[in-house]
């Protein structure tokens, strides 16, 4: 029988995805002894601010427990804004995977075209993928895992600055105020399926830092 750790890990997906995309990582975190929950939200229909408010309401059900956040891509922007606007929430640590905190070049390019604006919807609104997030100055420890395997939609921009994960540049993940940052050789979506990435996520949740070789 697995002894549960003290607290809950809440997982949040990225744009054009649903909560199911986090299920493989969720299972690995649960096998490490953590209680988990998935925050599912309509990434195209809501602005980051609206999704952040919904996340805050979702997290209040865990009042009295320590909360840990794990998010992919746009989900990291949602989590960060939630933390910035609701410092009263008991979020101890937050792992962002492939999140363009300093703005997404792909989203910036797509937003110039009608079909791109339709595809990304409200995810490119205020506080969204085309903007730069405010520096982190709160108490929550934040770790970022960036990818460096160059397979993805970055070609729509005519190529991204290296290194990148095919969709998000490593440079755009380096939010000032982070606790730790690592780069894994995986593409943007496949970061979620890597066993080694899962190990790094769990290590940060447990200890507040990643394993560095």
N, C-alpha and C positions, 0 to 999 in steps of 0.2 A: 504494500500500500504506500502511495506517495504522500509524504507529509507536506501540506500546503505551506507556502511561504506567507509571511505577514503582509498582506496587501493585495491589490488587484492591478493587473496589467491591462490597459485599454488600448486596443489596436485600431488605427484609423487609416483608411485607404486613400488613394490619390484620385486624380481627375479621370473621367471616363471609365471608372472601375466601380465595383461594388465591394461590400464587406467580404465576400467569398474569396477575393484575391489574397486576403490575409490569413486564410485558414491553415495553410501549411506551416507558416511561422507560428500561428496561434497554437497548433498542436505541439510543436517543439517547445514552446515556452511552458505549456501545461505539463509536459513530461519532465520539465525541470522543477516542478512543484508549485507553480504559480496558478492562482485563480485568474481567469481572463474574461474579457468581454470585448465585443466588437462594436464600434460606433460607426453606423452606416448613415450616409447623408447624400443628398442629391447634388453632386459636385457641379453639374452644369446649370442647375436651376437656382442655386443659392450663392450669394457672394461669400467670400471668406469670412466677413464679419458676421453674417447670418449663421453660417455653419459653426463659427466659434461660439456664438451664443447658445446654439443648440447643444454643442459639446459640453458647455458649462452646465446646462440643465441635466444632461446625461450623467455627468460626473457627480452631481450632488446626491445621486442615489447611493453613492459609496461613502457618504459622510461618516467620519469616524475611522475610516480605513486609510492607510497610505496608498496613494495612487501613483502608478507608473505609466507613462505614455510611450507608445511605439507607433510611428507613423511613416507612411510612404509618400514621397513626392508632395503634391498639393496638401495632403493630410498634415504634413509637417507645418505648413503655413497656417492651417486651421488651428493646430495645437498651440503654436507660438502665439497667435493672436489671443487665443483663449487664456493662456497664461499671463499675457501682458494686461489683459482687461480684468482678469479675475485672480489676483494674487492670493485671495483668501482660500482658494482650493488647495487641498493638501497633496500637491503633486511633487514628489521627491525627485524623480528622475524622468528624463524624456530622451528617447532615441529617435532621431530622424534619419530616414533612409532615402537617399537620393532626392533631398528637398532643395529646390533652388531658392534659398533665402534671399539671395541678392538679385533675383529676377531670372526668368527663363528666356534664353535667346530663341528657342523654338516658339514659345508662346508669343514673344514679341514679333517674330516674323509672321506667324499665322494671323495675328490680330490685325495685320494690314489688309487682309482680304476678307470679303464677306463670308465665304465658306469657312474660313478659319475662325472668325468670330462666332459663327453659328456652332461650329464643332466644340469650341471651348466654353461657350456660354458665359455664365457669370463668374467662372473661375478666373477670368482676366479683368474682373471689375476691381473696385477699390480694395487694396490690400492683397490682390491676387497675383497670378504668376508673372505678370509683366512689371511688377513693382519690386522695390527693394525694402525688405523688412527692417524695422528699427532694431538697433543693437540690443542684445539681451543683457539685462542688468538685474534680473531677479534672483531668487534663492534656488530655484530648481536647477539641478545639474543637467546640462544638455550635452549629449554626445551625437555626433553625426557620422554616418557611414556613407561614403561616396563610392561610385563605381567608376571603373576605368576601361571597361571592355566596349569598344566603339561600334556597337551594333544597335541601330535604332533610327528614329525619325529625324535625327540631326541633319540629314542630307537636305531637308527642306530649307535649311538656312544657308545652303552652300557649304556646309561643313562647320563644325564647332571648334572652339579653342580647345586644344588638348592640354591635359587629359580630360576625357569625358566618358559618360556611360552610354553614348549613343543618343541621349536625349537631354541630359543635364551636365553642364560642365562642373568639374571639381571646384573651380574657383567660385562658382555661384553658391556652393554649399557652405562656404566658410563664413558663417555668421559671427561677427565680433561678439565676444562674451561666452563662446562655447567652453565647455569643460574639457572635451576631448574630440579628436577627429581622426578617422582612419580611411584608407582607400582600399577597396577590394576589387579584384579583377573580374567583375561581372557587369553585364549590361543592366539598364535601368530596371526592367521588370524582373529579370532573373535574380537580382539581389534578394528578392523575397523568397526564393526557392533554395537558396544556398544554405547548406548545413553549417558551413563555417560562419556565414553572416549571422545565422541564428545563435551560434555559440557566442559571437561577439555581442549581440543584443542582450543575451542573458547575462553575460559577464558585466556589462555596463549596468544593467538593472541591479545586479547583486552588489557591485563594488563601486560604481561611479566612475569607472574608467575602462578602456578597452585593453585587450591583450596586444602588446606591441612586441614584435619579434626583434 
